[in-house]
Amino acid sequence: MSTAPRLTALDSLHRSLGATMTDFAGWDMPLRYASERDEHNAVRTRAGLFDLSHMGEITVTGPEAAAFLSYALVGNIATVGNGRARYTMIVQEDGGIVDDLIVYRLGDSEYMVVANAGNAQIVLDALAARVGGFDAEVRDDRDAYALLAVQGPESPAIMKAVTDADLDGLKYYAGLPGTVAGVPALIARTGYTGEDGFELFVAPEHAEQLWRALTEAGAPHGLIPCGLSCRDTLRLEAGMPLYGHELTTALTPFDAGLGRVVKFEKEGDFVGREALTAAAERAESAPPRKLVGLIAEGRRVPRAGFPVVADGKVIGEVTSGAPSPTLGKPIAMAYVDAAFAAPGTEGVGVDIRGTHEPYEVVALPFYKRQK
């Protein structure tokens, strides 16, 4: 018997705006409001407003919270300063990626771990299983937050109209408590679009008030509501990995080209250290498949799971693919054999239902915003 999807605090508002809704990781979420292309382009050139309340917030507190997180995760959480955030991962004992995470340090002994929606319960269970022996507490705070995001080049101007928080002093991957449109919020300069922007963690009962205030403040700047569909094409253009596509339990961070997030130099043991040490050595001596960008020469769109081919052989697999509104061509991310990973490698194609379509190999990301 299937369970009904969970609803965010903004569910009725999305429906009143005519959103096309979809079941995503057990949540009913807006896929698009009108045109996916228009929403994508708004974020690239002006601003977009997202409901991301399906993300999973887990609070970790206690005198040994930092030591515990440094043991449970691959990063060195002890070096995260107050008000800063860090991208990291949680892995299995065999080094396989369970999820990629952002950890915010909210105080001397308080941290918020933000997990992907589909993995939130798995991450929560893993942290709860690993906390034994540490003077720390793991708390499920998924129901305590709604999460809104303003993304795009106009986002600082929009935010300045509704808060007196020091946004100019707020660096990328940092967060500070403040008031936005009269609503208490954690204001984080993070996002998943490749643009400047802010993510706002608020109490669910304040979500609608904040959405309406941001919509009003954003109107002169061209802000529009945006759904998950354009969020996917935005992150794909920006070369950002998506769990279940570029990241899975079958891959270690080194296989995914993200070995830099593993901090072997930190004090003490951590889950997966032995396996990751071996993975790092393997990556040095026999490079694994590399994640590359592919740009179509034709119009056919590659999809996850399609084989990448060269010289009549399969040399890799597409992990994500979509039409790129910014480039005007289909693009993909794919893991390919190291011998074919150099930008400009000739003779590479994607097998799209039996036809080998030519693709150009490029370095990621496809798109990088102008500072």
WOLINCOR-V951698 format. One record per residue. N is the residue number from 1. RES is the residue in one small letter. OMEGA is omega in whole degrees, -180 to 180 (* if undefined). NEAR is the number of other ideal C-beta (glycine too) atoms within 8 Angstrom. Layout:
n=N res=RES omega=OMEGA near=NEAR
n=N res=RES omega=OMEGA near=NEAR
This chain:
n=1 res=m omega=-177 near=2
n=2 res=s omega=178 near=3
n=3 res=t omega=180 near=5
n=4 res=a omega=179 near=4
n=5 res=p omega=177 near=8
n=6 res=r omega=-179 near=8
n=7 res=l omega=175 near=7
n=8 res=t omega=180 near=15
n=9 res=a omega=-178 near=10
n=10 res=l omega=-174 near=12
n=11 res=d omega=-177 near=9
n=12 res=s omega=178 near=6
n=13 res=l omega=178 near=9
n=14 res=h omega=-179 near=14
n=15 res=r omega=179 near=9
n=16 res=s omega=178 near=6
n=17 res=l omega=178 near=9
n=18 res=g omega=-178 near=7
n=19 res=a omega=167 near=12
n=20 res=t omega=-175 near=9
n=21 res=m omega=178 near=9
n=22 res=t omega=175 near=9
n=23 res=d omega=180 near=7
n=24 res=f omega=178 near=10
n=25 res=a omega=177 near=7
n=26 res=g omega=179 near=9
n=27 res=w omega=171 near=13
n=28 res=d omega=-172 near=11
n=29 res=m omega=177 near=13
n=30 res=p omega=178 near=14
n=31 res=l omega=177 near=10
n=32 res=r omega=176 near=12
n=33 res=y omega=177 near=13
n=34 res=a omega=-178 near=6
n=35 res=s omega=177 near=6
n=36 res=e omega=-180 near=10
n=37 res=r omega=180 near=8
n=38 res=d omega=180 near=9
n=39 res=e omega=177 near=18
n=40 res=h omega=-177 near=14
n=41 res=n omega=177 near=10
n=42 res=a omega=180 near=15
n=43 res=v omega=-180 near=16
n=44 res=r omega=-171 near=11
n=45 res=t omega=-177 near=8
n=46 res=r omega=179 near=12
n=47 res=a omega=175 near=18
n=48 res=g omega=-179 near=16
n=49 res=l omega=-176 near=14
n=50 res=f omega=166 near=12
n=51 res=d omega=-179 near=13
n=52 res=l omega=-173 near=9
n=53 res=s omega=177 near=14
n=54 res=h omega=179 near=11
n=55 res=m omega=-173 near=11
n=56 res=g omega=180 near=14
n=57 res=e omega=179 near=13
n=58 res=i omega=-179 near=17
n=59 res=t omega=177 near=11
n=60 res=v omega=-178 near=16
n=61 res=t omega=175 near=10
n=62 res=g omega=-177 near=11
n=63 res=p omega=-179 near=6
n=64 res=e omega=-179 near=9
n=65 res=a omega=-178 near=14
n=66 res=a omega=180 near=11
n=67 res=a omega=179 near=11
n=68 res=f omega=-179 near=14
n=69 res=l omega=177 near=13
n=70 res=s omega=175 near=15
n=71 res=y omega=-174 near=12
n=72 res=a omega=-176 near=12
n=73 res=l omega=-177 near=14
n=74 res=v omega=-177 near=13
n=75 res=g omega=176 near=14
n=76 res=n omega=-174 near=8
n=77 res=i omega=180 near=14
n=78 res=a omega=-178 near=9
n=79 res=t omega=177 near=5
n=80 res=v omega=-179 near=11
n=81 res=g omega=176 near=6
n=82 res=n omega=179 near=7
n=83 res=g omega=179 near=7
n=84 res=r omega=180 near=12
n=85 res=a omega=180 near=13
n=86 res=r omega=173 near=10
n=87 res=y omega=-178 near=9
n=88 res=t omega=-180 near=13
n=89 res=m omega=169 near=16
n=90 res=i omega=-176 near=14
n=91 res=v omega=172 near=15
n=92 res=q omega=176 near=9
n=93 res=e omega=-180 near=7
n=94 res=d omega=177 near=6
n=95 res=g omega=179 near=13
n=96 res=g omega=-175 near=11
n=97 res=i omega=176 near=15
n=98 res=v omega=177 near=12
n=99 res=d omega=167 near=13
n=100 res=d omega=-166 near=11
n=101 res=l omega=163 near=13
n=102 res=i omega=178 near=11
n=103 res=v omega=177 near=16
n=104 res=y omega=173 near=12
n=105 res=r omega=-175 near=13
n=106 res=l omega=-179 near=9
n=107 res=g omega=-177 near=6
n=108 res=d omega=-178 near=4
n=109 res=s omega=179 near=8
n=110 res=e omega=-179 near=11
n=111 res=y omega=172 near=15
n=112 res=m omega=177 near=14
n=113 res=v omega=179 near=14
n=114 res=v omega=-178 near=11
n=115 res=a omega=174 near=13
n=116 res=n omega=-173 near=11
n=117 res=a omega=-176 near=12
n=118 res=g omega=-177 near=8
n=119 res=n omega=-171 near=12
n=120 res=a omega=-179 near=13
n=121 res=q omega=179 near=7
n=122 res=i omega=179 near=9
n=123 res=v omega=179 near=16
n=124 res=l omega=-180 near=13
n=125 res=d omega=-180 near=8
n=126 res=a omega=179 near=11
n=127 res=l omega=179 near=14
n=128 res=a omega=-180 near=8
n=129 res=a omega=-175 near=7
n=130 res=r omega=-171 near=10
n=131 res=v omega=-179 near=12
n=132 res=g omega=-179 near=5
n=133 res=g omega=177 near=3
n=134 res=f omega=175 near=11
n=135 res=d omega=-177 near=5
n=136 res=a omega=-179 near=13
n=137 res=e omega=177 near=7
n=138 res=v omega=-175 near=11
n=139 res=r omega=176 near=8
n=140 res=d omega=-179 near=7
n=141 res=d omega=-177 near=10
n=142 res=r omega=-180 near=9
n=143 res=d omega=-176 near=6
n=144 res=a omega=-174 near=7
n=145 res=y omega=156 near=12
n=146 res=a omega=-178 near=14
n=147 res=l omega=176 near=13
n=148 res=l omega=178 near=16
n=149 res=a omega=171 near=12
n=150 res=v omega=-174 near=17
n=151 res=q omega=177 near=16
n=152 res=g omega=-175 near=17
n=153 res=p omega=179 near=9
n=154 res=e omega=-175 near=12
n=155 res=s omega=177 near=14
n=156 res=p omega=-180 near=8
n=157 res=a omega=179 near=8
n=158 res=i omega=-179 near=15
n=159 res=m omega=-179 near=13
n=160 res=k omega=178 near=8
n=161 res=a omega=-175 near=6
n=162 res=v omega=178 near=10
n=163 res=t omega=173 near=11
n=164 res=d omega=176 near=4
n=165 res=a omega=-177 near=10
n=166 res=d omega=-179 near=6
n=167 res=l omega=180 near=12
n=168 res=d omega=180 near=4
n=169 res=g omega=-178 near=5
n=170 res=l omega=-177 near=11
n=171 res=k omega=173 near=7
n=172 res=y omega=-176 near=5
n=173 res=y omega=173 near=10
n=174 res=a omega=179 near=11
n=175 res=g omega=176 near=13
n=176 res=l omega=176 near=10
n=177 res=p omega=180 near=6
n=178 res=g omega=177 near=10
n=179 res=t omega=180 near=10
n=180 res=v omega=-178 near=16
n=181 res=a omega=179 near=11
n=182 res=g omega=-176 near=6
n=183 res=v omega=175 near=12
n=184 res=p omega=-175 near=8
n=185 res=a omega=162 near=13
n=186 res=l omega=-178 near=12
n=187 res=i omega=-178 near=16
n=188 res=a omega=177 near=12
n=189 res=r omega=-180 near=14
n=190 res=t omega=179 near=12
n=191 res=g omega=-171 near=11
n=192 res=y omega=-174 near=8
n=193 res=t omega=-174 near=13
n=194 res=g omega=179 near=11
n=195 res=e omega=170 near=13
n=196 res=d omega=179 near=10
n=197 res=g omega=-175 near=14
n=198 res=f omega=172 near=14
n=199 res=e omega=-171 near=11
n=200 res=l omega=178 near=14
n=201 res=f omega=-177 near=11
n=202 res=v omega=174 near=16
n=203 res=a omega=-177 near=10
n=204 res=p omega=-178 near=12
n=205 res=e omega=179 near=5
n=206 res=h omega=-172 near=12
n=207 res=a omega=-176 near=16
n=208 res=e omega=177 near=9
n=209 res=q omega=-179 near=10
n=210 res=l omega=179 near=15
n=211 res=w omega=-177 near=13
n=212 res=r omega=180 near=8
n=213 res=a omega=178 near=13
n=214 res=l omega=177 near=16
n=215 res=t omega=-180 near=11
n=216 res=e omega=-179 near=7
n=217 res=a omega=-177 near=12
n=218 res=g omega=-176 near=14
n=219 res=a omega=180 near=7
n=220 res=p omega=-177 near=4
n=221 res=h omega=178 near=11
n=222 res=g omega=178 near=10
n=223 res=l omega=175 near=17
n=224 res=i omega=175 near=12
n=225 res=p omega=-175 near=13
n=226 res=c omega=-179 near=14
n=227 res=g omega=-175 near=16
n=228 res=l omega=-177 near=10
n=229 res=s omega=180 near=10
n=230 res=c omega=175 near=15
n=231 res=r omega=-180 near=12
n=232 res=d omega=180 near=11
n=233 res=t omega=177 near=14
n=234 res=l omega=-179 near=16
n=235 res=r omega=178 near=12
n=236 res=l omega=176 near=15
n=237 res=e omega=-179 near=14
n=238 res=a omega=177 near=13
n=239 res=g omega=-178 near=9
n=240 res=m omega=-176 near=9
n=241 res=p omega=177 near=11
n=242 res=l omega=-180 near=10
n=243 res=y omega=-176 near=13
n=244 res=g omega=177 near=6
n=245 res=h omega=179 near=11
n=246 res=e omega=-178 near=11
n=247 res=l omega=178 near=13
n=248 res=t omega=177 near=9
n=249 res=t omega=178 near=7
n=250 res=a omega=-178 near=4
n=251 res=l omega=169 near=10
n=252 res=t omega=175 near=12
n=253 res=p omega=180 near=16
n=254 res=f omega=175 near=15
n=255 res=d omega=-177 near=10
n=256 res=a omega=-179 near=12
n=257 res=g omega=-177 near=7
n=258 res=l omega=179 near=10
n=259 res=g omega=-179 near=10
n=260 res=r omega=-179 near=4
n=261 res=v omega=-180 near=11
n=262 res=v omega=-175 near=12
n=263 res=k omega=-179 near=8
n=264 res=f omega=-174 near=8
n=265 res=e omega=-177 near=4
n=266 res=k omega=-178 near=10
n=267 res=e omega=172 near=4
n=268 res=g omega=-180 near=7
n=269 res=d omega=170 near=4
n=270 res=f omega=-176 near=11
n=271 res=v omega=178 near=11
n=272 res=g omega=-175 near=12
n=273 res=r omega=-176 near=9
n=274 res=e omega=-179 near=6
n=275 res=a omega=-179 near=12
n=276 res=l omega=174 near=16
n=277 res=t omega=178 near=9
n=278 res=a omega=180 near=9
n=279 res=a omega=179 near=14
n=280 res=a omega=179 near=12
n=281 res=e omega=178 near=8
n=282 res=r omega=-178 near=10
n=283 res=a omega=179 near=12
n=284 res=e omega=-174 near=5
n=285 res=s omega=-180 near=5
n=286 res=a omega=-175 near=5
n=287 res=p omega=178 near=5
n=288 res=p omega=173 near=9
n=289 res=r omega=-178 near=10
n=290 res=k omega=176 near=10
n=291 res=l omega=-178 near=12
n=292 res=v omega=172 near=14
n=293 res=g omega=176 near=13
n=294 res=l omega=177 near=18
n=295 res=i omega=-176 near=12
n=296 res=a omega=170 near=16
n=297 res=e omega=177 near=7
n=298 res=g omega=-175 near=7
n=299 res=r omega=-175 near=6
n=300 res=r omega=-173 near=9
n=301 res=v omega=176 near=9
n=302 res=p omega=179 near=15
n=303 res=r omega=-180 near=7
n=304 res=a omega=179 near=8
n=305 res=g omega=179 near=5
n=306 res=f omega=180 near=13
n=307 res=p omega=169 near=9
n=308 res=v omega=-171 near=18
n=309 res=v omega=173 near=13
n=310 res=a omega=180 near=11
n=311 res=d omega=178 near=5
n=312 res=g omega=-180 near=4
n=313 res=k omega=175 near=6
n=314 res=v omega=-178 near=8
n=315 res=i omega=-179 near=11
n=316 res=g omega=-177 near=12
n=317 res=e omega=176 near=10
n=318 res=v omega=177 near=17
n=319 res=t omega=177 near=11
n=320 res=s omega=177 near=12
n=321 res=g omega=-179 near=15
n=322 res=a omega=169 near=11
n=323 res=p omega=178 near=8
n=324 res=s omega=177 near=14
n=325 res=p omega=-177 near=10
n=326 res=t omega=-179 near=10
n=327 res=l omega=-178 near=10
n=328 res=g omega=-180 near=5
n=329 res=k omega=171 near=9
n=330 res=p omega=177 near=14
n=331 res=i omega=178 near=16
n=332 res=a omega=164 near=16
n=333 res=m omega=-178 near=17
n=334 res=a omega=169 near=14
n=335 res=y omega=180 near=10
n=336 res=v omega=176 near=14
n=337 res=d omega=-174 near=8
n=338 res=a omega=-178 near=9
n=339 res=a omega=-178 near=5
n=340 res=f omega=-171 near=13
n=341 res=a omega=-177 near=11
n=342 res=a omega=177 near=6
n=343 res=p omega=180 near=7
n=344 res=g omega=178 near=6
n=345 res=t omega=-175 near=10
n=346 res=e omega=174 near=4
n=347 res=g omega=-179 near=6
n=348 res=v omega=178 near=15
n=349 res=g omega=175 near=11
n=350 res=v omega=178 near=17
n=351 res=d omega=179 near=13
n=352 res=i omega=180 near=10
n=353 res=r omega=174 near=4
n=354 res=g omega=178 near=4
n=355 res=t omega=-180 near=7
n=356 res=h omega=-179 near=8
n=357 res=e omega=-178 near=13
n=358 res=p omega=180 near=9
n=359 res=y omega=175 near=14
n=360 res=e omega=177 near=9
n=361 res=v omega=-180 near=14
n=362 res=v omega=175 near=10
n=363 res=a omega=175 near=5
n=364 res=l omega=2 near=9
n=365 res=p omega=174 near=10
n=366 res=f omega=-175 near=14
n=367 res=y omega=175 near=11
n=368 res=k omega=-176 near=6
n=369 res=r omega=175 near=8
n=370 res=q omega=-179 near=3
n=371 res=k omega=* near=2
